[in-house]
Amino acid sequence: MACFTAYEARRNFGAVLKAADEGAVVISKHGRNGYVLMPMWAFVTYEHIRQANAEGRLAVSYDTAVAKYREGDRETAFKIIRETNSLMKRLLEDVTRRR
């Protein structure tokens, strides 16, 4: 992940955009990471995942799967993991098609 200060980003915006083509770029201000610049496809992916989580489709997490596994309910644990992985795969495939 590329990192630029706000000053560097202002002076070399072309380099920042080029770095963002590869993935997220962190921009710091006053010594603190304050902003992230990312390509549109990465933002769309983020928004799809955020929306799925807000709708409760990702509410069952891997932590829940681990808890079920520790309780001895391995079938439910693996089902949770498969469903979550399947949802993430569909979200990413959808975003990739739109890219």
N, CA, C and O atoms as a DFTB+ gen file, in Angstrom:
396 C
 N C O
     1  1       0.853      -1.167       0.000
     2  2       0.000       0.000       0.000
     3  2       0.895       1.225       0.000
     4  3       1.787       1.365       0.837
     5  1       0.643       2.101      -0.946
     6  2       1.435       3.320      -1.059
     7  2       0.985       4.341      -0.021
     8  3      -0.190       4.403       0.341
     9  1       1.928       5.130       0.443
    10  2       1.641       6.174       1.430
    11  2       2.263       7.488       0.960
    12  3       3.403       7.520       0.496
    13  1       1.506       8.556       1.087
    14  2       1.982       9.891       0.746
    15  2       1.563      10.843       1.849
    16  3       0.532      10.652       2.493
    17  1       2.371      11.867       2.060
    18  2       1.918      12.948       2.930
    19  2       0.972      13.809       2.106
    20  3       0.950      13.706       0.879
    21  1       0.198      14.649       2.763
    22  2      -0.717      15.534       2.037
    23  2       0.079      16.461       1.125
    24  3      -0.357      16.760       0.013
    25  1       1.225      16.911       1.578
    26  2       2.086      17.781       0.769
    27  2       2.553      17.042      -0.482
    28  3       2.475      17.581      -1.586
    29  1       3.039      15.808      -0.317
    30  2       3.490      15.011      -1.465
    31  2       2.339      14.749      -2.436
    32  3       2.512      14.813      -3.653
    33  1       1.184      14.460      -1.889
    34  2       0.024      14.180      -2.735
    35  2      -0.363      15.406      -3.551
    36  3      -0.708      15.287      -4.727
    37  1      -0.307      16.563      -2.946
    38  2      -0.648      17.802      -3.645
    39  2       0.362      18.101      -4.743
    40  3      -0.011      18.517      -5.839
    41  1       1.637      17.889      -4.450
    42  2       2.704      18.209      -5.401
    43  2       2.860      17.159      -6.505
    44  3       3.317      17.483      -7.601
    45  1       2.486      15.911      -6.229
    46  2       2.680      14.808      -7.175
    47  2       1.396      14.009      -7.371
    48  3       1.392      12.786      -7.238
    49  1       0.308      14.706      -7.687
    50  2      -0.972      14.029      -7.765
    51  2      -0.983      12.927      -8.822
    52  3      -1.654      11.910      -8.646
    53  1      -0.253      13.116      -9.907
    54  2      -0.169      12.091     -10.938
    55  2       0.412      10.798     -10.392
    56  3      -0.068       9.713     -10.721
    57  1       1.453      10.907      -9.551
    58  2       2.065       9.725      -8.938
    59  2       1.090       9.051      -7.977
    60  3       1.065       7.825      -7.866
    61  1       0.290       9.857      -7.284
    62  2      -0.708       9.307      -6.361
    63  2      -1.759       8.510      -7.145
    64  3      -2.126       7.403      -6.750
    65  1      -2.233       9.077      -8.249
    66  2      -3.221       8.374      -9.066
    67  2      -2.644       7.091      -9.657
    68  3      -3.327       6.070      -9.727
    69  1      -1.399       7.148     -10.076
    70  2      -0.755       5.950     -10.618
    71  2      -0.663       4.867      -9.541
    72  3      -0.928       3.696      -9.811
    73  1      -0.293       5.259      -8.335
    74  2      -0.227       4.303      -7.220
    75  2      -1.616       3.752      -6.900
    76  3      -1.759       2.578      -6.558
    77  1      -2.639       4.603      -7.012
    78  2      -4.013       4.177      -6.707
    79  2      -4.531       3.172      -7.729
    80  3      -5.453       2.410      -7.434
    81  1      -3.950       3.161      -8.924
    82  2      -4.345       2.147      -9.908
    83  2      -4.052       0.746      -9.396
    84  3      -4.716      -0.213      -9.788
    85  1      -3.061       0.625      -8.523
    86  2      -2.664      -0.670      -7.972
    87  2      -3.455      -1.050      -6.720
    88  3      -3.496      -2.222      -6.345
    89  1      -4.074      -0.080      -6.082
    90  2      -4.823      -0.339      -4.854
    91  2      -4.918       0.924      -4.023
    92  3      -4.610       2.016      -4.502
    93  1      -5.336       0.779      -2.801
    94  2      -5.555       1.928      -1.923
    95  2      -4.261       2.669      -1.632
    96  3      -3.192       2.066      -1.531
    97  1      -4.372       3.990      -1.497
    98  2      -3.252       4.865      -1.166
    99  2      -3.616       5.602       0.118
   100  3      -4.698       6.180       0.226
   101  1      -2.717       5.579       1.079
   102  2      -2.931       6.287       2.338
   103  2      -2.306       7.669       2.220
   104  3      -1.169       7.816       1.771
   105  1      -3.066       8.679       2.632
   106  2      -2.561      10.052       2.642
   107  2      -2.586      10.529       4.082
   108  3      -3.625      10.528       4.743
   109  1      -1.414      10.936       4.549
   110  2      -1.305      11.384       5.940
   111  2      -1.229      12.902       5.997
   112  3      -0.781      13.566       5.063
   113  1      -1.683      13.420       7.122
   114  2      -1.655      14.857       7.356
   115  2      -1.248      15.079       8.797
   116  3      -1.825      14.488       9.710
   117  1      -0.266      15.920       9.002
   118  2       0.259      16.194      10.339
   119  2       0.716      14.918      11.039
   120  3       0.529      14.753      12.245
   121  1       1.322      14.014      10.257
   122  2       1.881      12.790      10.824
   123  2       0.885      11.687      11.126
   124  3       1.252      10.658      11.694
   125  1      -0.363      11.886      10.755
   126  2      -1.396      10.868      11.019
   127  2      -2.026      10.406       9.715
   128  3      -2.293      11.212       8.823
   129  1      -2.261       9.101       9.612
   130  2      -2.989       8.600       8.452
   131  2      -4.405       9.133       8.529
   132  3      -5.126       8.868       9.491
   133  1      -4.804       9.890       7.510
   134  2      -6.101      10.535       7.599
   135  2      -7.050      10.231       6.463
   136  3      -8.264      10.365       6.616
   137  1      -6.508       9.819       5.313
   138  2      -7.354       9.635       4.145
   139  2      -6.897       8.415       3.363
   140  3      -5.744       7.993       3.447
   141  1      -7.837       7.856       2.595
   142  2      -7.521       6.750       1.710
   143  2      -8.087       7.097       0.337
   144  3      -9.253       7.469       0.202
   145  1      -7.247       6.968      -0.662
   146  2      -7.669       7.139      -2.044
   147  2      -7.608       5.764      -2.684
   148  3      -6.603       5.063      -2.569
   149  1      -8.683       5.381      -3.356
   150  2      -8.701       4.045      -3.956
   151  2      -9.355       4.109      -5.319
   152  3     -10.126       5.024      -5.606
   153  1      -9.041       3.118      -6.171
   154  2      -9.698       3.081      -7.475
   155  2     -11.192       2.812      -7.312
   156  3     -11.625       2.250      -6.306
   157  1     -11.965       3.215      -8.301
   158  2     -13.418       3.077      -8.219
   159  2     -13.833       1.626      -7.992
   160  3     -14.756       1.375      -7.217
   161  1     -13.180       0.664      -8.645
   162  2     -13.573      -0.735      -8.474
   163  2     -13.407      -1.171      -7.026
   164  3     -14.213      -1.955      -6.525
   165  1     -12.372      -0.675      -6.340
   166  2     -12.169      -1.034      -4.935
   167  2     -13.245      -0.395      -4.062
   168  3     -13.728      -1.013      -3.114
   169  1     -13.618       0.837      -4.382
   170  2     -14.667       1.515      -3.628
   171  2     -16.008       0.808      -3.810
   172  3     -16.751       0.632      -2.845
   173  1     -16.321       0.406      -5.036
   174  2     -17.579      -0.305      -5.302
   175  2     -17.605      -1.624      -4.530
   176  3     -18.630      -1.995      -3.958
   177  1     -16.476      -2.326      -4.519
   178  2     -16.384      -3.568      -3.743
   179  2     -16.645      -3.287      -2.273
   180  3     -17.434      -3.983      -1.634
   181  1     -15.986      -2.273      -1.739
   182  2     -16.174      -1.885      -0.340
   183  2     -17.644      -1.575      -0.058
   184  3     -18.192      -2.024       0.948
   185  1     -18.281      -0.810      -0.942
   186  2     -19.681      -0.433      -0.743
   187  2     -20.608      -1.648      -0.783
   188  3     -21.555      -1.727      -0.001
   189  1     -20.347      -2.589      -1.680
   190  2     -21.166      -3.798      -1.741
   191  2     -21.052      -4.594      -0.443
   192  3     -22.053      -5.073       0.089
   193  1     -19.845      -4.729       0.054
   194  2     -19.631      -5.475       1.298
   195  2     -20.268      -4.739       2.475
   196  3     -20.895      -5.358       3.334
   197  1     -20.106      -3.408       2.510
   198  2     -20.699      -2.605       3.585
   199  2     -22.222      -2.715       3.564
   200  3     -22.855      -2.848       4.612
   201  1     -22.804      -2.660       2.371
   202  2     -24.256      -2.774       2.248
   203  2     -24.735      -4.161       2.674
   204  3     -25.745      -4.286       3.367
   205  1     -24.017      -5.190       2.263
   206  2     -24.400      -6.551       2.653
   207  2     -24.354      -6.699       4.164
   208  3     -25.211      -7.358       4.754
   209  1     -23.367      -6.095       4.784
   210  2     -23.255      -6.155       6.234
   211  2     -24.395      -5.383       6.894
   212  3     -24.963      -5.836       7.887
   213  1     -24.726      -4.220       6.341
   214  2     -25.818      -3.412       6.903
   215  2     -27.157      -4.136       6.791
   216  3     -28.029      -3.978       7.646
   217  1     -27.314      -4.921       5.744
   218  2     -28.560      -5.670       5.552
   219  2     -28.591      -6.949       6.383
   220  3     -29.581      -7.680       6.369
   221  1     -27.515      -7.214       7.099
   222  2     -27.471      -8.387       7.949
   223  2     -27.008      -9.648       7.267
   224  3     -26.975     -10.711       7.887
   225  1     -26.644      -9.551       5.983
   226  2     -26.229     -10.753       5.264
   227  2     -24.856     -11.240       5.711
   228  3     -24.514     -12.402       5.491
   229  1     -24.065     -10.370       6.335
   230  2     -22.761     -10.790       6.845
   231  2     -22.721     -10.771       8.366
   232  3     -21.650     -10.829       8.971
   233  1     -23.895     -10.688       8.977
   234  2     -23.949     -10.585      10.430
   235  2     -23.373     -11.814      11.114
   236  3     -22.799     -11.717      12.198
   237  1     -23.524     -12.958      10.487
   238  2     -22.952     -14.179      11.053
   239  2     -21.497     -14.216      10.624
   240  3     -21.193     -14.367       9.441
   241  1     -20.613     -14.080      11.574
   242  2     -19.200     -13.925      11.252
   243  2     -18.417     -15.205      11.475
   244  3     -18.932     -16.209      11.968
   245  1     -17.168     -15.129      11.095
   246  2     -16.276     -16.260      11.332
   247  2     -16.108     -16.521      12.832
   248  3     -15.884     -17.660      13.243
   249  1     -16.214     -15.477      13.640
   250  2     -16.133     -15.666      15.094
   251  2     -17.265     -16.571      15.575
   252  3     -17.066     -17.426      16.439
   253  1     -18.445     -16.375      15.010
   254  2     -19.572     -17.227      15.363
   255  2     -19.303     -18.663      14.943
   256  3     -19.613     -19.605      15.672
   257  1     -18.723     -18.819      13.760
   258  2     -18.386     -20.165      13.282
   259  2     -17.386     -20.838      14.220
   260  3     -17.519     -22.022      14.529
   261  1     -16.399     -20.091      14.664
   262  2     -15.404     -20.645      15.593
   263  2     -16.075     -21.041      16.910
   264  3     -15.779     -22.096      17.471
   265  1     -16.974     -20.192      17.394
   266  2     -17.685     -20.500      18.638
   267  2     -18.506     -21.777      18.485
   268  3     -18.512     -22.622      19.381
   269  1     -19.195     -21.921      17.362
   270  2     -19.983     -23.134      17.115
   271  2     -19.072     -24.363      17.047
   272  3     -19.411     -25.430      17.559
   273  1     -17.931     -24.198      16.418
   274  2     -16.976     -25.307      16.309
   275  2     -16.491     -25.738      17.693
   276  3     -16.399     -26.928      17.992
   277  1     -16.182     -24.743      18.533
   278  2     -15.702     -25.046      19.893
   279  2     -16.789     -25.705      20.740
   280  3     -16.493     -26.490      21.641
   281  1     -18.056     -25.380      20.445
   282  2     -19.172     -26.003      21.161
   283  2     -19.423     -27.429      20.679
   284  3     -20.224     -28.163      21.257
   285  1     -18.727     -27.805      19.613
   286  2     -18.903     -29.135      19.068
   287  2     -19.874     -29.206      17.902
   288  3     -20.100     -30.280      17.343
   289  1     -20.450     -28.068      17.531
   290  2     -21.406     -28.028      16.427
   291  2     -20.649     -27.718      15.133
   292  3     -20.756     -26.628      14.569
   293  1     -19.894     -28.698      14.692
   294  2     -19.032     -28.498      13.520
   295  2     -19.838     -28.307      12.242
   296  3     -19.434     -27.543      11.364
   297  1     -20.962     -28.986      12.128
   298  2     -21.781     -28.867      10.920
   299  2     -22.246     -27.422      10.719
   300  3     -22.157     -26.885       9.615
   301  1     -22.742     -26.799      11.790
   302  2     -23.182     -25.404      11.698
   303  2     -22.004     -24.484      11.427
   304  3     -22.122     -23.546      10.639
   305  1     -20.872     -24.739      12.069
   306  2     -19.677     -23.909      11.858
   307  2     -19.267     -23.905      10.393
   308  3     -19.012     -22.847       9.818
   309  1     -19.203     -25.080       9.794
   310  2     -18.799     -25.160       8.397
   311  2     -19.845     -24.560       7.470
   312  3     -19.505     -23.983       6.437
   313  1     -21.119     -24.693       7.836
   314  2     -22.181     -24.095       7.042
   315  2     -22.055     -22.568       7.044
   316  3     -22.203     -21.938       5.997
   317  1     -21.787     -21.974       8.193
   318  2     -21.612     -20.522       8.303
   319  2     -20.446     -20.073       7.433
   320  3     -20.551     -19.091       6.697
   321  1     -19.350     -20.788       7.521
   322  2     -18.172     -20.415       6.736
   323  2     -18.467     -20.525       5.243
   324  3     -18.111     -19.628       4.478
   325  1     -19.109     -21.604       4.820
   326  2     -19.440     -21.769       3.396
   327  2     -20.371     -20.661       2.910
   328  3     -20.163     -20.113       1.828
   329  1     -21.391     -20.326       3.696
   330  2     -22.339     -19.282       3.291
   331  2     -21.666     -17.919       3.206
   332  3     -21.909     -17.162       2.266
   333  1     -20.829     -17.606       4.172
   334  2     -20.133     -16.323       4.163
   335  2     -19.172     -16.245       2.991
   336  3     -19.116     -15.224       2.305
   337  1     -18.419     -17.304       2.751
   338  2     -17.494     -17.328       1.614
   339  2     -18.243     -17.202       0.296
   340  3     -17.796     -16.495      -0.608
   341  1     -19.373     -17.879       0.182
   342  2     -20.164     -17.822      -1.033
   343  2     -20.673     -16.404      -1.289
   344  3     -20.627     -15.920      -2.420
   345  1     -21.152     -15.748      -0.251
   346  2     -21.636     -14.375      -0.387
   347  2     -20.509     -13.443      -0.815
   348  3     -20.681     -12.632      -1.725
   349  1     -19.364     -13.556      -0.165
   350  2     -18.226     -12.703      -0.516
   351  2     -17.810     -12.954      -1.966
   352  3     -17.502     -12.008      -2.691
   353  1     -17.798     -14.187      -2.383
   354  2     -17.423     -14.522      -3.758
   355  2     -18.403     -13.890      -4.747
   356  3     -17.987     -13.319      -5.755
   357  1     -19.699     -13.993      -4.461
   358  2     -20.700     -13.398      -5.355
   359  2     -20.555     -11.882      -5.416
   360  3     -20.656     -11.295      -6.493
   361  1     -20.320     -11.247      -4.280
   362  2     -20.137      -9.792      -4.260
   363  2     -18.938      -9.384      -5.101
   364  3     -19.017      -8.448      -5.897
   365  1     -17.832     -10.084      -4.923
   366  2     -16.622      -9.751      -5.671
   367  2     -16.772     -10.035      -7.158
   368  3     -16.274      -9.268      -7.983
   369  1     -17.450     -11.123      -7.515
   370  2     -17.686     -11.420      -8.930
   371  2     -18.564     -10.349      -9.565
   372  3     -18.334      -9.956     -10.709
   373  1     -19.559      -9.878      -8.840
   374  2     -20.441      -8.839      -9.336
   375  2     -19.658      -7.557      -9.600
   376  3     -19.840      -6.915     -10.635
   377  1     -18.804      -7.194      -8.681
   378  2     -17.998      -5.986      -8.839
   379  2     -17.018      -6.151      -9.992
   380  3     -16.806      -5.212     -10.759
   381  1     -16.420      -7.329     -10.125
   382  2     -15.465      -7.573     -11.202
   383  2     -16.140      -7.444     -12.563
   384  3     -15.542      -6.916     -13.501
   385  1     -17.366      -7.915     -12.679
   386  2     -18.099      -7.787     -13.949
   387  2     -18.348      -6.325     -14.287
   388  3     -18.335      -5.953     -15.460
   389  1     -18.572      -5.498     -13.285
   390  2     -18.857      -4.081     -13.517
   391  2     -17.597      -3.264     -13.774
   392  3     -17.668      -2.153     -14.298
   393  1     -16.472      -3.803     -13.412
   394  2     -15.191      -3.091     -13.525
   395  2     -14.820      -2.816     -14.912
   396  3     -13.770      -2.224     -15.164
